[in-house]
Amino acid sequence: MNRLTPDAGNHAQRPGGYALLLAAGTGTVLAAKAPHRWGRRGGALVITGLSVLLTRDTIMIASGLPGRLRPLPRCLLALEALAAAAAVAAGVRPWLQLQPRPLGVADRTATALTTTTFAIHTLRQAIYLSPGQGRQ
């Protein structure tokens, strides 16, 4: 199929892609609030989500995907993986503590890194939905 003709599989996946984009954008907002609103359960949920993103990004990087991406998506993939790892490391202790506590530096840092991770993920999802899908 030539480059000007969209293939049927790609066209059929677009509505699902937009649903994922909406979910990623919503996750950017909710992930920052979950540990504070729902305590340990919210923290565990956010850490799980970050761990899933980190695992997926690590697999993508290890499979050689960055070599097939344009510079911006390649950079965003690496930044997302680093931000997710840092957010998990910073958030494990304050978000999973047994007793409520005032917001500390680690908690604020983890929240900022979580927001950054999910914002990068949302931007990457938007790039994936673009015509070139971020590929070279």
C-alpha positions as CSV (number, residue, x, y, z in Angstrom):
1,M,0.0,0.0,0.0
2,N,1.4,3.4,-0.8
3,R,2.1,6.1,1.8
4,L,-0.8,8.3,0.7
5,T,-3.5,5.6,1.2
6,P,-4.3,4.9,4.8
7,D,-4.4,1.2,5.6
8,A,-7.6,-0.2,7.1
9,G,-6.0,-1.5,10.3
10,N,-4.5,1.9,11.2
11,H,-7.8,3.6,10.6
12,A,-9.7,1.2,12.7
13,Q,-7.4,1.6,15.6
14,R,-7.8,5.4,15.8
15,P,-10.9,5.6,18.0
16,G,-9.2,3.3,20.5
17,G,-6.1,5.5,20.3
18,Y,-8.2,8.6,21.1
19,A,-9.8,6.7,24.1
20,L,-6.3,5.9,25.3
21,L,-5.2,9.6,24.9
22,L,-8.2,10.7,26.9
23,A,-7.4,8.1,29.6
24,A,-3.7,9.3,29.7
25,G,-4.8,12.9,30.1
26,T,-7.2,12.0,32.8
27,G,-4.5,9.9,34.5
28,T,-2.2,12.9,34.5
29,V,-4.7,14.7,36.8
30,L,-5.9,11.8,38.9
31,A,-2.5,10.2,39.6
32,A,-1.4,13.4,41.3
33,K,-4.4,13.3,43.6
34,A,-4.9,9.6,44.3
35,P,-2.3,9.1,47.1
36,H,-3.7,12.1,49.0
37,R,-7.3,11.4,48.4
38,W,-7.4,7.6,48.8
39,G,-4.3,7.1,51.1
40,R,-2.4,3.8,50.7
41,R,-4.8,2.4,48.2
42,G,-4.4,5.5,46.0
43,G,-0.6,5.4,46.4
44,A,-0.5,1.7,45.5
45,L,-2.7,2.3,42.5
46,V,-0.3,5.1,41.3
47,I,2.8,3.0,41.9
48,T,1.2,0.2,40.0
49,G,0.4,2.5,37.0
50,L,3.9,3.9,37.0
51,S,5.4,0.5,37.2
52,V,3.4,-0.6,34.2
53,L,4.6,2.4,32.2
54,L,8.2,1.8,33.3
55,T,8.0,-1.9,32.4
56,R,6.5,-1.1,29.0
57,D,9.0,1.7,28.3
58,T,11.9,-0.5,29.3
59,I,10.7,-3.3,27.0
60,M,10.3,-0.7,24.1
61,I,13.9,0.6,24.7
62,A,15.4,-2.9,25.0
63,S,13.7,-4.0,21.8
64,G,15.4,-1.2,19.8
65,L,12.4,1.0,19.2
66,P,14.2,4.3,19.8
67,G,16.2,3.7,16.7
68,R,13.0,3.8,14.6
69,L,11.7,7.0,16.2
70,R,12.2,10.6,15.4
71,P,14.3,12.6,17.8
72,L,11.4,14.1,19.9
73,P,9.5,10.8,20.5
74,R,12.9,9.0,21.2
75,C,13.8,11.6,23.8
76,L,10.3,11.5,25.4
77,L,10.5,7.7,25.6
78,A,13.7,7.9,27.6
79,L,12.4,10.8,29.8
80,E,9.2,8.9,30.5
81,A,11.1,5.8,31.7
82,L,13.4,7.9,33.9
83,A,10.6,9.9,35.4
84,A,8.6,6.8,36.1
85,A,11.5,5.1,37.8
86,A,12.2,8.2,39.9
87,A,8.5,8.6,40.8
88,V,8.3,5.0,42.0
89,A,11.5,5.4,44.0
90,A,10.3,8.7,45.6
91,G,6.7,7.6,46.2
92,V,7.0,4.1,47.6
93,R,7.7,5.2,51.2
94,P,5.5,8.2,51.7
95,W,2.5,6.8,49.7
96,L,2.5,3.4,51.4
97,Q,3.1,4.4,55.0
98,L,0.6,3.1,57.5
99,Q,-0.3,6.4,59.1
100,P,-1.5,9.7,57.6
101,R,1.2,12.3,57.6
102,P,1.6,15.9,56.4
103,L,2.9,16.3,52.9
104,G,6.7,16.1,53.0
105,V,9.4,16.8,50.4
106,A,9.4,13.2,49.2
107,D,5.7,13.2,48.8
108,R,5.7,16.5,46.8
109,T,8.7,15.2,44.7
110,A,6.9,11.9,43.9
111,T,3.7,13.8,43.0
112,A,5.6,16.2,40.7
113,L,7.5,13.2,39.0
114,T,4.2,11.3,38.7
115,T,2.5,14.3,37.0
116,T,5.5,14.7,34.7
117,T,5.5,11.0,33.8
118,F,1.8,10.9,32.9
119,A,2.1,14.2,31.0
120,I,5.0,12.8,28.9
121,H,2.9,9.6,28.4
122,T,0.0,11.7,27.2
123,L,2.2,13.7,24.8
124,R,3.7,10.5,23.4
125,Q,0.2,9.1,22.9
126,A,-0.8,12.2,21.0
127,I,2.4,11.8,18.8
128,Y,1.4,8.2,18.2
129,L,-1.9,9.4,16.8
130,S,-0.3,11.9,14.4
131,P,0.0,10.9,10.8
132,G,3.7,9.8,11.0
133,Q,3.2,8.2,14.4
134,G,6.6,9.6,15.5
135,R,8.5,7.2,13.2
136,Q,11.5,8.1,11.0
